[in-house]
Amino acid sequence: MSHIVGIRHLTLLKTLNLSGNSLRSLPRDFGDLVNLEKLFVQCNKLGVLPASIARLTKLQLLNIGNNGLVAFPPEIGHLVSLNSLRCEYNALSSLPPEIGSLRALTTFILCDNPELHTLPAEMGNLAALTSLDIGHVQLHSLPATMARLTQLKSLTLPESAPIERPLGV
């Protein structure tokens, strides 16, 4: 399946698994699934997410790992209920500052994004974060604001090159 038609009518849907379907895009009206809590779209060919994702304010889990994702739309910051974000094995080169608006986020898996060289200072706003995996990325330093992540219990850092770490991380 490479195209989704008529999904916007499934407004009571809470969990949607579209993994491994060779999807190249999600429909623009994807945001009409306003009751969606869990979205699994890993192992597809998604390069971007539609801006309408901002309307998925009940979304708690987003697994977009193993796609061709190059960037998150700034609207990602509207996912106020998101507590788990898995985006490993992609082509992310940066994260938008709006990522810092995900105040409910507890798990953030970013590993294996070889084009990712920096993290935004707004990462320090993720006060609920307990697990962060940034292994196998090419970071040169961590933002000093990450020292504010006092709930962090698990941190996986890049293995390749030494990176500058702020005190407390």
C-alpha positions in Angstrom: 0.0 0.0 0.0 1.5 3.3 -1.0 -1.5 5.6 -0.6 -4.2 6.0 2.1 -7.7 7.1 1.1 -10.7 7.8 3.4 -8.9 7.5 6.7 -10.1 10.8 7.9 -13.6 9.4 8.6 -12.2 7.1 11.3 -12.4 9.8 13.9 -12.9 7.5 16.9 -9.7 5.6 16.1 -7.3 5.5 19.1 -4.5 3.2 17.7 -3.3 3.1 14.1 -0.6 0.8 12.9 0.6 1.5 9.3 4.1 0.0 9.7 5.9 -1.5 6.8 3.5 -0.4 4.1 5.9 1.5 1.8 4.0 4.7 2.5 5.6 7.8 1.0 3.3 10.3 2.7 0.4 10.7 5.0 -2.7 12.5 3.7 -3.0 16.2 4.5 -6.3 15.5 6.4 -4.5 13.0 8.7 -5.1 15.5 11.5 -8.8 14.7 11.4 -8.0 11.6 13.5 -8.4 13.8 16.6 -8.8 10.8 19.1 -5.7 9.1 18.0 -3.4 8.1 21.0 -0.9 5.7 19.3 0.5 6.0 15.8 2.9 3.4 14.4 4.3 4.4 11.0 7.8 2.9 11.2 9.4 1.1 8.3 7.9 3.1 5.6 9.3 5.7 3.2 8.0 8.9 4.8 10.2 12.0 4.2 8.0 14.5 6.0 4.9 14.6 8.3 1.9 16.7 7.3 1.4 19.9 9.2 -2.1 18.7 10.2 -0.4 16.4 12.7 -0.7 19.5 15.0 -4.4 18.5 15.5 -3.5 15.1 17.1 -3.4 16.6 20.6 -4.3 13.3 22.2 -1.4 11.5 20.6 0.7 9.8 23.3 3.0 7.6 21.2 4.5 8.3 17.8 6.8 5.7 16.2 8.2 7.0 13.0 11.4 5.1 13.1 13.1 3.7 10.0 11.7 6.0 7.4 13.4 8.7 5.3 12.3 11.5 7.6 14.5 14.6 7.0 12.7 17.0 9.3 9.9 17.5 11.8 7.3 20.2 11.0 7.3 23.0 13.6 3.7 21.8 14.3 5.2 18.8 16.2 5.2 21.2 19.2 1.4 21.0 19.4 1.5 17.3 20.4 1.0 18.2 24.1 0.1 14.7 25.2 3.0 13.0 23.5 5.1 11.0 26.0 7.0 8.6 23.6 8.7 9.7 20.4 10.7 7.1 18.4 12.4 8.5 15.3 15.5 6.3 15.0 17.0 5.3 11.7 16.0 8.4 9.8 17.8 11.2 8.0 17.1 14.0 10.5 19.6 16.8 10.2 18.1 19.1 12.8 15.2 19.3 15.3 12.9 22.4 15.3 12.9 24.5 18.5 9.3 23.6 18.9 10.4 20.1 20.1 10.9 21.8 23.5 7.1 22.3 23.8 6.6 18.5 24.2 6.4 18.9 28.0 4.8 15.4 28.6 7.6 13.6 26.6 9.3 10.9 28.8 11.0 8.8 26.1 12.8 10.2 23.1 14.7 7.8 20.8 16.8 9.7 18.2 19.6 7.2 17.6 20.9 6.4 14.1 20.3 9.7 12.5 23.7 10.3 11.1 23.0 13.7 9.7 22.0 15.1 13.1 24.9 17.3 14.3 23.2 19.6 16.9 20.3 19.6 19.3 18.3 22.8 20.0 18.6 24.5 23.3 14.9 24.0 23.8 15.7 20.3 24.6 16.2 21.6 28.1 12.5 22.3 28.3 11.6 18.6 28.3 11.3 18.4 32.0 9.5 15.0 32.1 12.1 13.3 30.0 13.4 10.1 31.6 15.0 8.3 28.6 17.0 9.9 25.8 18.9 7.8 23.1 21.1 9.9 20.9 23.5 7.0 20.1 25.0 6.8 16.6 24.6 10.4 15.7 27.3 12.9 14.9 26.8 15.5 17.7 29.6 17.8 18.5 28.1 19.1 21.8 25.1 18.9 23.9 23.2 22.1 24.7 23.9 23.4 28.2 20.2 23.6 28.8 20.1 19.7 29.0 21.5 20.0 32.5 17.9 20.9 33.5 16.7 17.4 32.6 16.6 16.3 36.2 14.2 13.4 35.6 16.6 11.8 33.1 17.3 8.2 34.2 18.7 6.7 30.9 21.0 8.6 28.5 22.6 6.9 25.5 25.3 9.1 24.0 27.1 8.9 20.6 30.0 6.4 20.6 32.0 7.8 17.8 33.5 11.2 18.6 33.9 12.8 22.0 31.3 15.5 22.5 31.2 18.4 24.9 28.8 17.8 27.7 27.4 20.5 30.1 27.9 20.0 33.8 25.3 17.7 35.2 24.8 15.6 32.1 
